[in-house]
């Protein structure tokens, strides 16, 4: 079985292929010669993930999944949410996004947040969703040099390091993306 991941990120594709095993051949957007930018116009992670999966599924007549992720901060009414990548505006810039987030939080003591991922799968004409989330706290300043996005300011619940201080393997074992991906893998393994 072939399954398209609505992503051009070969590292993400390889990571998920490793989890799925050899029952499914995972293809990237590059593999199907899709070069257009899919506009994420949804107001929720579910909507944006489904926009990508439906677009590819309908245009290329294939089974496909898309994902959307972001950071939600409780005291900021779950901002930046679906706007996480461009929170500080265009062009997207991790350092500017972090600075805007820390400025918005200021000295507030409630720094509860969560990273969330939604995967939308369109397979055999049916739509399925898989969610992953990890709760934590936003730090007062960036700590660590690893990861990307908001990793330097997010300490997951039960840990004393930011995602940016963790090894990639450690982060990938507990991350929101890993949780959602494992649910997708379990579904595919039960289906095949």
NORGINOR-V157572 format. One record per pair of residues at least 12 apart in sequence whose C-alpha atoms are under 6 Angstrom apart, sorted by the first residue. I is the first residue (numbers start at 0). J is the second residue. Records with the same first field share a line. If there is no record, write none. Layout:
BEGIN
I->J  J
END
This chain:
BEGIN
0->23
1->23  24  25
2->25  62  63
3->25  26  27  63
4->27  63  64  65
5->28  65
6->27  28
7->27  28  29
19->184
44->67  117
45->117
48->65  66  67  118  119
49->119
51->65
52->64  65
62->121  122
63->120  121
64->119  120
65->118  119
66->117  118
67->116  117
68->115  116
69->81  83  114  115
70->113  114
71->112  113
72->112
73->111  112
93->148
110->136  137
111->135  136
112->134  135  136
113->133  134  135
114->132  133
115->131  132  175
116->130  131  175  176
117->129  130
129->179
130->179
131->175  178  179
132->175
133->175
134->155  156
135->154  155  156
136->153  154
137->152  153
138->152
143->163  164
144->163
145->163
146->163
150->162  163
151->163
END
